[in-house]
């Protein structure tokens, strides 16, 4: 198990013990959709201006 996977397991285990299991079913999809929306917004509406190659 990699170090990142280990720490993600610890974080998810702590979060699941703090909130009810039913609430996680609503938080994870909402978080996924939010990240998807923000990345699409960045890709299509706030695209960085690139320099032309000479």
C-alpha positions in Angstrom: 0.0 0.0 0.0 1.4 3.4 -1.0 1.8 6.2 1.5 -0.9 8.2 -0.2 -3.4 5.4 -0.1 -2.6 4.8 3.6 -3.3 8.4 4.5 -6.5 8.6 2.3 -7.7 5.5 4.1 -7.1 7.2 7.5 -8.9 10.4 6.4 -11.9 8.5 5.0 -12.1 6.3 8.1 -12.1 9.4 10.4 -14.7 11.2 8.4 -17.0 8.1 8.3 -16.9 7.8 12.1 -17.8 11.5 12.5 -20.8 11.7 10.3 -23.6 9.2 9.6 -23.1 6.7 6.8 -26.2 8.1 5.0 -24.7 11.5 4.9 -21.6 10.2 3.1 -23.9 9.0 0.2 -24.8 12.6 -0.4 -21.5 14.3 0.3 -19.3 12.2 -2.1 -21.4 12.6 -5.2 -21.8 16.3 -4.5 -18.1 16.7 -4.0 -17.4 14.8 -7.3 -19.8 16.9 -9.2 -18.3 20.1 -7.7 -14.8 19.1 -8.7 -16.0 18.2 -12.2 -17.8 21.5 -12.6 -14.8 23.5 -11.4 -12.4 21.7 -13.7 -14.7 22.1 -16.8 -15.1 25.8 -15.9 -11.4 26.2 -15.8 -10.9 24.4 -19.1 -13.5 26.2 -21.1 -14.1 29.6 -19.6 -10.9 30.6 -17.9 -8.4 29.1 -20.3 -4.9 30.4 -20.0 -3.7 32.5 -22.9 -0.8 30.7 -24.6 2.0 32.4 -26.5 2.5 31.8 -30.2 5.6 29.8 -31.1 7.9 31.7 -33.4 
